[in-house]
Amino acid sequence: MIIRSTGYRTDLIFPMFDGRIVDRGDYLVVQTPSNPSFYWGNFLIFKDPPSQGDHLRWRRLFAEEIGHPLRTTHETLGWDSPEGTIGWVRPFLEAGFALLRNTVLAAAGLRPPPHSSRVEVRPVESEADWEQALALQVLCRDAGHAEADYRLYRRRQIRRYRAMIAAGWGRWYGAFLDGRLAGDLGIFHHEGLGRFQSVETHPDLRGRGIAGTLVYEAAHRTLAETGITSLILVAEAESPAERLYRSVGFEPIELQVGLERWQEA
């Protein structure tokens, strides 16, 4: 199965490194055995949007391919529609799924943010840096995620990211203010495309231009150092994050759609 969606193709950079991707013809099985609570690291991507009658089949396939072996507490399902076609999702929504509709943005060059910050942008490298990054990512988690469970998930993710960095697949950057981590993000690349990960700013420091400065500086350095042709970001459609990314030169190229249903263990 050939994936048209740039969003999903760059999502697959990470299981290409240390996970599993199985092609079933009309869908892909994506698994991250090292992190079973990673919702969008253990999911199915279907070739086409859901149609009438797919609700039970798709959920059965998820249980067979991912749910039972990994004992997950989630169900995540995507489909390859860069146009953003929604399909027949009503039965999923009635069963408690949330519809995700994200904008995929790309840039081959950046412009300085309209509001910059005097933070120090540099790679996250020391153990102390990584502990700050873990604490910040946990602090910025979505409502509904228990702290202990989310901390375990993020610690596993950081272990993966550090392995990818050691293998030359990317870098993690921090924006430091008086030695304190004010924001962080990752950029990882494969076959000419670079994908941003987990852009966060400390809640007490938002609105100061930190995120825009960090995205601009990290992107500028990545383009200069790696020779990749395009950087990819995914943001909730029409969100403040999308507007921020557009302010430094990212432009929408497609939509990414999917469904998720989760609960704490």
N, C-alpha and C positions, 0 to 999 in steps of 0.2 A: 504494500500500500504506500503510495507516494503522497506525502503531506504537502499541501499547497500553502497552508497557513504558516507565515513567518513566526507568529507567536508560538504555536505548538512546535515548530521545527527547532526553535531556540530553547524551548522547554526541554527538548530531548537531549540537549548538550549534557545534562547532568546524569541521566541514566546511562548515556553512552559511556560515561567515565567509569561508573562503578555499580550500575544497576542492570536491569534486564529489559529488553524491548522485544516483544514477540509479535510477529505479523500473522494475523488470522485471516487475511484477505480483505474483509470489509471492516476490520477494526484492528487497532494495536493494543496490546497489553503492555503497560508501563509499570515497572516495579522498582522499588528501592528497598531491598531486604534489610539494609542497615538502619532504616528509619520507617517502620511500618505506620507510624502516626502522621507521616507526611502526606497530607491529602492529595496534593497535586504532584506527588512523586509515586503514587500508587493509584492508578486510574486507567480508564479505557478511553481511547480516541476512536470514534466511529467515522467512517468515510462520509456519511450523509447525515443531515439533521434528523431528529426523531420524527417518525410518522405514526399514524394511528396503529396501535398494536405493538409498538416497540417498548412501551413502558415496562411490561413484565419481562420481556426478553432481555432488555438491557440490564435490568436489575439482577436477573438470574445469571447472566454472563459475568457481571461484576462479582457476584458471590462465588461463582465457580473459579474464576481466574485469580481473584485477589482477596475477596472478603474472608473466605474460610482459612486459606493457608496462613494469612498474616494476622487473623483475628482482629481486624480493624474495627474502629467505631465510626467509620465514615463510608460514604458512597460518593464517588466523583466520576463524572461522565462528561466527555467533551466530544465535539464533532468538528470536522474539517471544513469550515465555512468562513473564509476570509471576508465574505460579503456580509456576514453577521446574520444569516438566515436562522430564525429561531426554531421553526418546525413545531411539531405537536407536543408541547411541553405541559399542557394542562394536567394530565394525570400525574406527572412528576411533582408539580407544585402542590397538588392536592395531597400527595403523600409526604409533604414536608420538605421537599427540595427547594433550594434557592437558585434562581436563574442568575448566572454571572454574565455580564456583557461588558467586556473591556475593550479599550482602544489600544491598538498596537502602533507604536510610534518609532520612527527611524531617523537617524541623522548621520551624515557623512562629514559634517563640520559643525562647529558650535560657535555661538556668540556669547559674550559675557552676560551674566544675568543683569536685569534692570536694577536689582537691589543686591549688592554684594556684601559680604561679611569678611572681617579680618581674621578669620579662622586659619589655623595651620592645617592644610590638607596634605596628608602623607599616608603611605601604606600602613596598615595594621600589621604588626610583626611580633612584638614581644608578648609574653604570657600575660602581662598586666594589660596590654592593649586588648587582647582577645577576651579577657574577663570583663573589661569595660564594654566591649561589643556585645557580649552575651547579655549583660545586665541591661543594656539599652534596648536590645531586641525584645527581651522579655517585658520590659516596661511598656513598650509600644504595641504589645499584642492586642488583638481584637477582643472586644468585650465578649465574655462567654467562655473563654479559654482559661481553665484553672492554671494558676501560676506554676505549680510543680510539674504538671504534664507538659506545659508549653516549654518550660525550661529544659526538660529532657529532650524534647523534639529539637529545640534550637541548638543544644549542645551537640546532638548528633549531626545536625546540619553543618555546624562549624567544623566538626571533625572532617566532614566531606570536603568543605571548601578549602581547608588547610591542605588536604591531600592534593586537591586540584591545583592549588597554588604551587605546591612543591613540584608538581609535574609540569609546570609551565602553562597551565590552562587559564590563568587569570590572576587577579589581585583583589584584595579587600582594602578599601580606603576609609580613613576616618577624618573628620573635621574636628580639630582639637582647639579648645578655648581655655587658655591658662592651664594646659595639661589635662583638662577634662574632656572626655569624648562627648561632643555636642551632636554629632551625626555620623552615620556610616552607611556604606553600601558596598556591594561587590560587582565586579565586571568579569565575566568569563567568556571565552571565545573558542570557536571551532569553525573551520572551513570558511573563514572570511567574515563571520558574523560575531559580534560581541553582544552579550545579554546582561543587562543590569539585574541585580538581585537585592531585594530588601532595603530600599531607600528609606531611612528613618532619621528623624530629628528628635532630640529630647523634648518632651512636652513643655518643659519650662522655658525652652529657648526658641520656640517657633515664632515665626513672623519677623525674624531678624536677617533673613537672606542667607541663612546657613545652608539650607538644602540646595538652593540654586547655585551657590558657590561650589559646593561639594560636587554636584552633578557635572557642572561645567569643568572644573579642574580635573576630576577623575576621567571624564570622557576625553578631554583634550590630551591628557598624558597617554591614555590607552591608544588613541589614534596615532599619536606620534611614535609610540614605542613598539607597537605590534604590527602595523601595516595592514590591519583589517580594514575592510571597505565600508562597513556599516555597523552602527550601534543600535540596539533594539531595547526599547522600554515597553512595559505593559502597565497600563493604569486603568482604574475604574473609569468608564466613559463619563465625560463631562464633569469630572471631579476637580478639586483644587490641585491635586497632583498632576493631572493631565495639563492643566493651564500652566503650572510651573515648568514642566518639561518643554512645553511649546515655547515658553519665554526664552529658553537658551538655544533654540534651534531645532528641536525635534518636531517632526511633522507626522500626522496620522497617515497610516498606509492601509490599514485594514481593521476589522473587528475580530475579537476572539470570544467565543460563546461556550458555555458549559453549564453544568448543573452540579450542585453539591448538597449533601445532606450529612450532618455530623452531630455527634454528641460526645460528651466527655466519658471516658472509661469509668 
